[in-house]
């Protein structure tokens, strides 16, 4: 059994998608990041960087509970645990790893900044909006070119696709016109037809924020809250 500590954000959705696709039994423990659940001591023991998602594999190595944080590492662990969505040969494996790292080092951070400055920042800083919207567009172009001659990012469906999909679904919020990227649009359409992927994507769907983010949630997520005792 996998205990999944998560909230309905792109990083959380990566792991719930994977768990549905590999059909491992799991329980969901909501971590409401707008209320500060990520700073609770019991969660920090699992995820010391106060970020979700995190997991505890109750049947980890040696048959003992094994906690993990960082969504990319969790995807790799689950792929190796089940032998699915990660090729066994060296070249195939590292084709997947490269595109997973592309998501972790580029897609997630840069698109996250685009979300922040376009939607959440208290001051509309045009330089930041333009900078991250353009960088999001550049990264979208990389994916679109990659998908010109293959169905999925690493050839066969893999954890790299699961990692990128929840971020790319938010193209409108990132200021991107998906109709100008036909290969990427086709990839989105193919993935969203997978029943297991949709189930994973919809975990905690009823908890998704409705309407504008509250000032209290902004203070917790973007203010000094995370830099106080939690940084000690």
C-alpha positions as CSV (number, residue, x, y, z in Angstrom):
1,X,0.0,0.0,0.0
2,X,1.2,3.5,-0.9
3,X,0.3,6.5,1.3
4,X,0.1,9.5,-1.0
5,X,0.4,12.9,0.5
6,X,-0.8,15.3,-2.1
7,X,-3.0,18.3,-3.3
8,X,-4.5,18.8,-6.7
9,X,-1.6,20.7,-8.3
10,X,0.5,19.6,-11.4
11,X,3.2,18.1,-9.2
12,X,0.7,16.2,-7.1
13,X,-1.2,15.0,-10.2
14,X,1.9,13.4,-11.7
15,X,2.1,10.9,-8.9
16,X,-1.6,10.1,-8.7
17,X,-1.7,9.6,-12.5
18,X,1.2,7.1,-12.1
19,X,-0.4,5.2,-9.3
20,X,-3.6,4.8,-11.3
21,X,-1.7,3.7,-14.4
22,X,0.3,1.1,-12.6
23,X,-2.8,0.0,-10.5
24,X,-1.0,0.0,-7.2
25,X,-3.4,0.4,-4.2
26,X,-2.9,3.7,-2.5
27,X,-4.6,5.9,0.1
28,X,-4.8,9.7,-0.3
29,X,-3.8,12.0,2.6
30,X,-4.7,15.6,1.6
31,X,-2.1,18.2,2.2
32,X,-3.9,21.6,1.9
33,X,-1.1,23.9,1.0
34,X,-3.3,26.9,1.2
35,X,-3.8,26.2,4.9
36,X,-0.2,25.4,5.7
37,X,-0.5,21.6,6.1
38,X,2.9,21.3,4.4
39,X,4.6,22.8,7.5
40,X,3.2,20.3,10.0
41,X,6.0,18.4,11.8
42,X,4.5,15.0,10.8
43,X,4.6,15.9,7.1
44,X,8.1,17.4,7.4
45,X,9.4,14.1,8.6
46,X,8.4,12.7,5.2
47,X,9.1,15.7,3.0
48,X,11.8,17.9,4.6
49,X,11.5,20.5,1.9
50,X,7.9,21.1,2.9
51,X,6.6,20.4,-0.6
52,X,4.1,17.9,-1.7
53,X,3.6,15.3,-3.1
54,X,5.3,12.7,-1.0
55,X,4.7,9.0,-0.4
56,X,5.3,6.3,2.1
57,X,5.5,2.9,0.6
58,X,4.4,0.6,3.4
59,X,6.0,-2.3,1.5
60,X,9.3,-0.6,0.7
61,X,12.8,-2.0,0.4
62,X,13.3,-4.9,2.9
63,X,9.5,-4.9,3.5
64,X,9.7,-1.8,5.6
65,X,7.9,1.6,5.2
66,X,9.9,3.9,2.9
67,X,9.2,7.6,2.7
68,X,10.0,9.6,-0.4
69,X,9.7,13.2,-1.5
70,X,10.3,15.0,-4.9
71,X,7.8,14.0,-7.6
72,X,10.4,13.0,-10.2
73,X,12.2,10.6,-7.8
74,X,8.8,9.2,-6.8
75,X,7.9,8.5,-10.4
76,X,11.3,6.7,-11.0
77,X,10.8,4.7,-7.8
78,X,7.3,3.5,-8.8
79,X,8.5,2.7,-12.3
80,X,11.3,0.5,-11.0
81,X,9.1,-1.1,-8.3
82,X,6.6,-2.2,-10.9
83,X,8.7,-2.5,-14.1
84,X,6.3,-0.2,-16.0
85,X,6.7,3.0,-17.9
86,X,10.5,2.9,-17.8
87,X,12.4,0.8,-20.4
88,X,14.9,-1.7,-19.1
89,X,17.6,-1.1,-21.7
90,X,20.1,1.7,-21.0
91,X,19.3,3.9,-24.0
92,X,15.6,3.6,-23.6
93,X,15.9,4.3,-19.8
94,X,17.9,7.4,-20.3
95,X,15.7,8.7,-23.1
96,X,13.0,8.7,-20.4
97,X,15.3,10.2,-17.7
98,X,16.3,13.1,-20.0
99,X,12.8,14.1,-20.6
100,X,11.8,13.7,-17.0
101,X,14.7,16.0,-16.0
102,X,13.5,18.4,-18.7
103,X,10.2,18.6,-16.9
104,X,11.8,18.8,-13.4
105,X,14.4,21.5,-14.3
106,X,12.5,23.4,-17.0
107,X,8.8,22.8,-17.4
108,X,7.9,22.8,-13.7
109,X,9.9,25.8,-12.5
110,X,9.5,28.1,-15.5
111,X,5.8,27.4,-16.0
112,X,5.3,27.8,-12.3
113,X,6.8,31.2,-12.5
114,X,4.5,32.0,-15.4
115,X,1.5,31.0,-13.3
116,X,2.7,33.1,-10.4
117,X,3.4,36.4,-12.3
118,X,0.4,36.1,-14.6
119,X,-2.1,35.0,-12.0
120,X,-1.0,35.5,-8.4
121,X,1.6,38.2,-7.9
122,X,0.2,41.2,-6.1
123,X,1.9,43.6,-8.4
124,X,1.7,43.1,-12.2
125,X,5.3,43.3,-13.2
126,X,5.3,43.3,-17.0
127,X,8.9,42.3,-17.3
128,X,8.4,39.2,-15.3
129,X,5.1,38.4,-17.1
130,X,6.8,38.7,-20.5
131,X,9.9,36.9,-19.4
132,X,8.2,33.8,-18.1
133,X,5.4,33.7,-20.7
134,X,8.1,33.7,-23.5
135,X,10.1,31.1,-21.7
136,X,7.0,28.9,-21.4
137,X,6.5,29.4,-25.1
138,X,10.1,28.3,-25.8
139,X,9.7,25.1,-23.8
140,X,6.4,24.4,-25.5
141,X,8.2,24.6,-28.8
142,X,10.8,22.1,-27.6
143,X,8.0,19.6,-26.8
144,X,6.2,20.3,-30.1
145,X,9.4,19.6,-32.1
146,X,10.2,16.5,-30.1
147,X,6.7,15.1,-30.8
148,X,6.9,15.7,-34.6
149,X,8.0,12.1,-35.3
150,X,6.9,10.1,-32.2
151,X,3.7,9.6,-30.3
152,X,5.3,10.1,-26.8
153,X,8.3,12.0,-25.5
154,X,10.6,9.0,-25.2
155,X,9.0,6.9,-27.9
156,X,6.8,4.7,-25.8
157,X,4.5,6.0,-23.1
158,X,6.5,6.7,-20.0
159,X,6.8,8.6,-16.7
160,X,8.2,11.5,-18.7
161,X,4.7,12.0,-20.3
162,X,3.0,11.7,-16.9
163,X,5.3,14.3,-15.5
164,X,4.7,16.9,-18.3
165,X,1.0,16.4,-18.9
166,X,-0.5,18.1,-15.8
167,X,1.6,21.2,-16.5
168,X,0.9,21.4,-20.2
169,X,-2.9,21.1,-19.6
170,X,-2.7,24.6,-18.2
171,X,-1.5,26.2,-21.4
172,X,-4.2,29.0,-21.3
173,X,-3.0,30.1,-17.9
174,X,0.5,30.2,-19.2
175,X,-0.5,32.4,-22.2
176,X,0.1,29.7,-24.8
177,X,-1.9,29.0,-28.0
178,X,-2.0,25.3,-28.3
179,X,-3.6,25.4,-31.7
180,X,-0.2,26.7,-33.0
181,X,1.5,23.6,-31.7
182,X,-0.2,20.7,-33.5
183,X,2.1,17.9,-32.3
184,X,1.7,18.9,-28.7
185,X,-2.0,19.3,-29.1
186,X,-2.3,15.8,-30.5
187,X,-0.2,14.5,-27.6
188,X,-2.6,16.1,-25.1
189,X,-5.6,14.7,-26.9
190,X,-4.2,11.2,-26.9
191,X,-3.3,11.3,-23.2
192,X,-6.5,12.7,-21.9
193,X,-8.4,9.8,-23.5
194,X,-6.7,7.3,-21.1
195,X,-9.2,6.4,-18.4
196,X,-6.6,5.7,-15.7
197,X,-4.8,9.0,-16.4
198,X,-8.1,10.9,-16.1
199,X,-8.8,9.1,-12.8
200,X,-5.3,10.1,-11.5
201,X,-5.7,13.6,-12.7
202,X,-9.0,14.0,-10.9
203,X,-7.8,12.9,-7.4
204,X,-9.0,15.5,-4.9
205,X,-10.8,17.3,-7.7
206,X,-13.5,18.5,-5.3
207,X,-10.7,20.3,-3.3
208,X,-9.5,22.4,-6.2
209,X,-9.7,26.1,-5.5
210,X,-12.8,27.8,-6.7
211,X,-12.5,31.6,-7.4
212,X,-9.7,33.9,-6.4
213,X,-7.1,32.8,-4.0
214,X,-7.6,34.2,-0.5
215,X,-5.2,36.6,1.0
216,X,-4.4,34.1,3.8
217,X,-3.6,31.4,1.2
218,X,-1.3,33.9,-0.6
219,X,0.4,34.7,2.7
220,X,1.1,31.0,3.4
221,X,2.1,30.1,-0.2
222,X,4.0,33.2,-1.2
223,X,4.8,35.2,1.9
224,X,7.2,34.8,4.8
225,X,5.5,31.8,6.4
226,X,7.8,29.3,4.9
227,X,10.9,31.2,5.7
228,X,10.4,31.4,9.5
229,X,10.7,28.5,11.9
230,X,10.3,26.0,9.0
231,X,13.7,27.1,7.6
232,X,15.5,26.4,10.9
